[in-house]
Amino acid sequence: MEKKSCDKCVKWLCAILFSVFAFCWLYFFQRDLLCAAYNKLLYGLENPAGHHIHNHFIVSLLLTIFAQFLIIPGRFILRFKKGLYACNYLLSAVFLGIVTGYDGDSFIGQSSVVWILTTVFTVLLVFISKLVGSIPRSEYNDRPRTLMGNLMLMFLLFCLVGLLGNTDENLHRRLRMESLYSDAEYSAILEIGRYEEESDPAIDLLRAKAMLNIATETNPAGSGIGENLFRYSISDPHALAVALKQEGGHEAYLASCLLDGDMDEFRKSIDLNSYKSLPEYYMQALVMAADSAAQNMFPTHYANVKSVYDKFIRDLEPLSRESSVFRSNSTFVEYHETYFWFNQFCIR
């Protein structure tokens, strides 16, 4: 009777642990990826993240329930008991990883390397578990050993889900940004990946478009890009410059000039009279170009920015014989959010 009670507790423990993990994995960690896959599957949308799953809770719950039901064939095929019972959830874990493998193009986006690693992991897990299960054990401390064995196996299965599922941060970041962009949540877009050093061209463009749409009270529409553009990592400045020129608009063109380092075209194109207060990165570029018109129209702002630029130049002087990478790294912490630093080290 005591053994049956212990077996029942083990089954309930594994069921609760796996269900909680599965639902959290689907509902919280893979939310935007599931939304994108769902809309592409049902509606064939080219930009699937532009629409939401309004019943995302239900979708996550149904997938969790289905994964939980896969324990039935898992028990029938694998037949693990007691301290190894959690291994019966192997099929459920594989299913959970597969349904969250969407890579933006393919619903089953796992690479061949991932499948090889999954196969090796699965074979080793089953083999070692069968081997351990065949070894006679005493009844001493049976319950603690049973509990620890199942917890360890659950942890390994959760790792398997992470291996199979798509955990590409840039993809998840881009999908979240696309979703927010469709809701016109432009300020929220700029908070995503604010301090990350990794980016990609799609994320760069989404951020730039959000900046162009940020409301400005006294300056021309779109001038938010001149206030925010270089606060973020930019993976490919030239590609972003080309995309902004295709996007159209005067402010987008000015930003593209800065990205290309074309100071002459930037100075020729900017109309200082249209700004009540000059966006920070426009001023930084004009200080670098020693623009007298900007100095006369915005003397205080110009003087403040010039003091930072002068300090940047002074800090670079002792590093003149070092490599570009060394100089870039040495000045990164203090200056990486300035156009001075970007112009010096990021424009090719």
C-alpha positions in Angstrom: 0.0 0.0 0.0 2.8 2.4 0.9 4.6 1.6 -2.4 1.4 2.4 -4.4 1.0 5.7 -2.5 4.7 6.6 -3.3 4.2 5.7 -7.0 1.1 7.9 -7.2 3.0 10.8 -5.6 5.8 10.5 -8.1 3.3 10.5 -11.0 1.6 13.6 -9.7 4.9 15.4 -9.0 6.1 14.8 -12.5 2.8 15.7 -14.1 2.7 19.0 -12.1 6.3 19.9 -12.8 6.1 19.2 -16.5 2.7 21.0 -16.9 3.9 24.1 -15.2 7.1 24.2 -17.2 5.3 23.5 -20.5 2.7 26.2 -20.0 5.2 28.8 -18.9 7.5 27.9 -21.8 4.6 28.4 -24.3 2.8 31.3 -22.7 5.6 33.5 -21.5 8.9 32.5 -23.2 7.6 31.6 -26.7 4.6 33.9 -26.9 5.7 36.0 -29.9 7.1 33.0 -31.7 3.9 31.0 -31.3 1.9 34.1 -32.4 4.0 34.4 -35.6 3.8 30.7 -36.4 0.0 30.5 -35.6 -0.8 33.5 -37.9 1.4 32.2 -40.7 0.0 28.7 -40.5 -3.7 29.8 -40.4 -3.6 33.0 -42.5 -0.4 32.7 -44.6 0.7 36.2 -43.5 4.0 37.4 -44.9 4.5 39.4 -41.7 2.8 37.1 -39.2 3.9 39.0 -36.1 1.8 41.9 -37.3 -1.3 40.2 -35.8 -1.9 38.7 -32.4 -3.3 35.4 -31.2 -6.2 36.8 -29.1 -6.6 33.4 -27.6 -2.9 32.8 -26.9 -3.8 31.5 -23.4 -6.1 28.8 -24.9 -3.5 27.8 -27.5 -0.8 27.4 -24.8 -3.2 25.5 -22.6 -4.2 23.1 -25.4 -0.6 22.4 -26.4 0.3 21.8 -22.7 -2.6 19.3 -22.4 -1.6 17.5 -25.6 2.0 17.3 -24.4 0.7 15.9 -21.1 -1.3 13.2 -22.9 1.8 12.0 -24.7 2.9 10.5 -21.4 0.5 7.6 -22.2 2.4 6.3 -25.2 5.6 7.3 -23.4 4.8 5.0 -20.5 3.7 2.2 -22.9 7.0 2.4 -24.9 9.6 3.3 -22.3 8.1 1.7 -19.2 10.1 3.6 -16.6 9.0 3.5 -12.9 9.7 5.1 -9.6 13.0 7.1 -9.6 13.1 7.0 -13.4 9.4 7.7 -14.1 10.1 11.2 -15.4 11.9 9.7 -18.4 8.5 8.7 -19.7 8.0 12.3 -20.5 10.6 12.1 -23.3 8.0 12.2 -26.1 6.3 15.1 -24.4 9.5 17.1 -24.2 10.4 16.4 -27.8 6.9 17.5 -28.9 7.2 20.7 -26.9 10.6 21.5 -28.5 9.4 20.8 -32.0 6.3 23.0 -31.8 8.5 26.0 -30.7 11.2 25.5 -33.4 9.7 28.1 -35.8 12.6 30.2 -37.2 10.7 32.8 -39.1 10.5 30.8 -42.3 10.1 27.1 -41.4 7.7 25.7 -38.7 10.3 23.0 -38.0 13.3 25.2 -38.0 15.8 23.0 -36.1 19.2 22.6 -37.8 20.7 19.2 -38.6 23.2 19.8 -35.8 20.3 20.2 -33.3 18.7 17.0 -34.6 21.9 15.1 -34.2 22.5 16.4 -30.7 18.8 15.6 -29.8 19.2 12.0 -31.2 22.4 11.4 -29.2 20.9 13.0 -26.1 17.8 10.8 -26.3 19.6 7.6 -27.0 22.1 8.2 -24.1 19.3 9.2 -21.7 17.2 6.1 -22.4 20.3 3.8 -22.4 21.6 5.1 -19.1 18.2 5.1 -17.5 17.6 1.5 -18.5 21.0 0.6 -17.2 20.4 2.3 -13.9 16.9 0.7 -13.7 18.4 -2.7 -14.1 20.7 -2.4 -11.0 19.2 -3.9 -7.8 18.8 -1.3 -5.1 18.1 -1.5 -1.4 15.0 0.1 0.2 17.2 2.4 2.3 16.3 6.1 1.6 14.1 5.0 -1.3 11.8 8.0 -1.3 14.6 10.7 -1.3 16.4 8.8 -4.1 13.2 8.5 -6.1 12.5 12.2 -5.7 16.0 13.3 -6.7 16.1 10.9 -9.6 12.9 12.3 -11.1 13.9 15.9 -10.5 17.2 15.3 -12.2 15.5 13.7 -15.2 12.9 16.5 -15.4 15.8 19.0 -15.5 17.4 17.1 -18.4 14.2 17.0 -20.3 13.7 20.8 -19.8 17.2 21.2 -21.3 16.1 19.1 -24.2 13.1 21.4 -24.8 15.5 24.4 -24.8 17.8 22.6 -27.3 14.9 21.9 -29.7 13.0 25.1 -29.2 14.0 28.3 -30.8 15.9 30.4 -28.3 17.4 32.9 -30.8 17.3 36.2 -28.8 17.3 38.4 -31.9 14.4 36.5 -33.5 12.3 36.8 -30.3 13.3 40.4 -30.0 12.3 41.2 -33.6 9.0 39.4 -33.3 8.2 41.4 -30.1 9.1 44.6 -31.9 7.0 43.8 -34.9 4.0 43.1 -32.7 4.5 46.4 -30.8 5.0 48.3 -34.1 1.6 47.0 -35.4 0.1 48.5 -32.2 2.0 51.8 -32.7 3.8 51.3 -29.4 6.9 53.1 -30.6 8.5 54.1 -27.3 8.1 50.5 -26.1 10.0 49.2 -29.1 13.0 51.3 -28.1 13.1 49.6 -24.7 13.6 46.2 -26.2 17.2 45.2 -26.3 18.1 48.7 -25.2 21.5 47.6 -23.7 22.2 44.6 -25.9 25.3 44.7 -28.0 23.9 42.2 -30.6 21.5 43.3 -33.3 20.6 42.5 -36.9 19.4 44.5 -39.9 15.7 43.8 -39.3 16.0 45.0 -35.7 18.0 48.1 -36.8 15.3 49.1 -39.3 12.4 48.5 -36.8 14.1 50.7 -34.3 14.8 53.4 -36.8 11.2 53.3 -38.0 10.0 53.6 -34.4 12.2 56.6 -33.9 10.8 58.2 -37.1 7.3 57.8 -35.6 7.9 59.1 -32.1 5.9 62.3 -31.6 7.8 65.5 -31.3 6.3 68.7 -30.0 8.5 71.4 -31.4 10.7 69.8 -34.0 9.7 68.3 -37.4 8.0 64.9 -37.5 10.6 62.1 -37.6 13.3 64.1 -35.9 13.2 61.6 -33.0 15.7 59.5 -35.0 18.3 62.3 -34.5 17.8 62.1 -30.8 18.0 58.3 -30.4 19.7 56.5 -33.4 23.2 56.0 -31.9 22.1 54.9 -28.5 21.8 51.4 -29.9 24.0 48.8 -31.4 23.8 48.9 -35.2 24.7 45.6 -37.0 25.2 47.0 -40.5 25.2 50.8 -40.8 25.4 50.9 -44.6 22.4 48.5 -44.9 20.4 50.6 -42.5 21.3 53.8 -44.5 20.1 52.2 -47.7 16.9 51.1 -46.0 16.2 54.6 -44.6 16.7 56.2 -48.0 14.1 53.7 -49.4 11.8 54.5 -46.5 11.7 58.2 -47.6 11.3 61.4 -45.7 13.7 64.2 -44.9 14.7 63.0 -41.4 15.3 59.5 -42.6 17.6 60.9 -45.3 19.5 63.0 -42.7 20.0 59.8 -40.6 21.2 57.9 -43.6 23.9 60.6 -44.2 25.1 60.2 -40.7 25.2 56.4 -41.0 27.3 56.7 -44.2 29.5 59.4 -42.6 28.6 61.8 -45.5 29.0 65.1 -43.5 28.9 67.4 -46.5 25.6 66.0 -47.7 24.2 66.1 -44.1 25.2 69.8 -43.7 23.8 70.7 -47.1 20.5 68.9 -46.4 19.7 70.0 -42.9 17.5 73.1 -42.3 18.5 74.5 -38.9 15.6 76.9 -38.9 13.1 74.1 -38.7 14.3 73.0 -35.3 13.4 74.7 -32.0 16.1 72.5 -30.3 18.5 70.5 -32.4 18.5 66.7 -31.9 21.5 65.5 -30.0 23.1 63.5 -32.8 22.6 66.2 -35.4 24.4 68.6 -33.1 27.3 66.1 -32.5 27.7 65.8 -36.3 27.7 69.5 -36.7 30.2 70.0 -33.9 32.5 67.5 -35.7 32.1 69.5 -38.8 32.8 72.8 -36.9 29.5 74.2 -38.3 29.4 78.0 -37.5 25.6 78.2 -38.3 24.7 75.7 -35.6 27.1 77.4 -33.1 25.4 80.8 -33.7 21.8 79.4 -33.5 22.3 77.1 -30.5 25.3 78.4 -28.7 24.8 76.7 -25.3 24.0 73.3 -26.8 26.9 73.6 -29.2 29.3 74.5 -26.4 28.2 71.5 -24.2 28.6 69.0 -27.1 31.9 70.5 -28.1 33.3 70.0 -24.6 32.5 66.3 -24.9 34.0 66.1 -28.4 37.2 67.8 -27.3 37.5 65.3 -24.4 36.9 62.4 -26.8 39.8 63.7 -29.0 42.1 64.1 -25.9 41.3 60.6 -24.7 42.2 59.2 -28.1 45.6 61.0 -28.4 47.5 58.7 -26.0 46.1 55.7 -28.0 47.2 56.9 -31.4 49.8 54.0 -31.9 47.3 51.3 -30.8 45.1 49.3 -33.1 41.7 50.5 -34.0 40.1 47.6 -32.0 42.1 48.6 -28.9 41.1 52.3 -29.2 37.5 51.3 -29.8 37.4 49.1 -26.7 39.3 51.7 -24.6 36.7 54.4 -25.3 33.6 52.2 -25.6 32.2 52.6 -22.0 32.3 56.4 -22.0 31.6 57.2 -25.6 29.8 54.4 -27.4 26.5 56.2 -27.4 28.0 59.2 -29.2 28.2 59.9 -32.9 31.9 60.8 -32.3 32.6 57.2 -31.4 30.4 55.7 -34.1 31.9 57.9 -36.8 35.4 57.0 -35.7 35.0 53.2 -35.4 31.8 52.0 -37.1 31.8 53.6 -40.5 33.7 51.7 -43.2 
